[in-house]
């Protein structure tokens, strides 16, 4: 199973939507809630090659982007491959 990490804000609708997709696939992930944590936000921005919007999602330490990117991968049938869910 792939290692999944997601940087979030608690009330961000895109964060909630991205986590719901991962939850629907029964994927465990490590969530970094960065509300009000400027150091965590800088860490996320560094890892995300300068992107500062949330969520920022990483699969096996590779930044895949945000919620729209996650759903695009799912629609393209590429997300299951990245998550090691394919047969």
C-alpha positions in Angstrom: 0.0 0.0 0.0 1.3 3.5 -0.8 2.1 6.1 1.8 -0.4 8.9 1.5 -0.1 12.3 3.2 -2.4 15.3 3.0 -2.0 18.8 4.3 -5.3 20.4 5.2 -7.3 23.1 6.8 -10.1 21.9 9.0 -12.9 23.9 7.3 -11.6 23.7 3.7 -14.3 22.1 1.5 -11.6 20.8 -1.0 -9.7 19.1 1.8 -12.9 17.5 3.1 -13.7 16.3 -0.5 -10.2 14.9 -1.1 -10.3 13.0 2.3 -13.8 11.7 1.4 -12.4 10.2 -1.8 -9.5 8.5 0.0 -11.9 7.3 2.7 -14.2 5.8 0.1 -11.3 3.8 -1.3 -10.4 2.8 2.3 -7.0 4.4 2.0 -5.3 5.3 5.2 -3.4 8.6 5.1 -1.5 10.9 7.5 -3.2 14.2 7.8 -1.3 17.4 8.6 -3.8 20.0 9.7 -2.0 23.3 9.2 -4.6 25.8 10.5 -2.7 28.6 12.1 0.6 26.8 11.9 3.0 28.9 9.8 5.9 26.5 10.2 3.8 23.5 8.9 2.5 25.7 6.0 6.2 26.5 5.1 7.0 22.8 5.2 4.1 22.0 3.0 5.0 24.8 0.5 8.6 23.5 0.4 7.4 19.9 -0.3 4.8 21.1 -2.8 7.4 23.0 -4.9 6.0 26.4 -3.9 2.3 25.6 -4.1 0.5 27.0 -1.0 -3.1 26.1 -1.5 -4.7 23.3 0.4 -5.1 20.4 0.3 -1.6 19.3 -0.9 -1.5 15.6 -1.4 1.6 13.3 -1.5 1.7 9.7 -2.5 4.9 7.9 -1.7 6.5 11.4 -1.2 5.6 12.6 -4.6 3.4 15.7 -4.7 0.3 15.1 -6.9 -1.3 18.5 -6.2 -4.7 19.2 -4.7 -8.3 18.0 -4.7 -8.9 18.5 -8.4 -5.7 16.7 -9.3 -6.7 13.8 -7.0 -10.1 13.5 -8.7 -8.5 13.8 -12.2 -6.2 10.9 -11.4 -9.2 8.9 -10.2 -11.2 9.6 -13.3 -8.2 8.7 -15.5 -7.9 5.4 -13.6 -4.4 6.3 -12.5 -5.1 6.9 -8.8 -5.5 3.1 -8.1 -2.2 2.5 -9.7 -0.4 5.1 -7.6 -2.1 3.7 -4.5 -1.1 0.2 -5.4 -4.8 -0.9 -5.5 -4.8 -2.2 -9.0 -4.9 -6.0 -9.6 
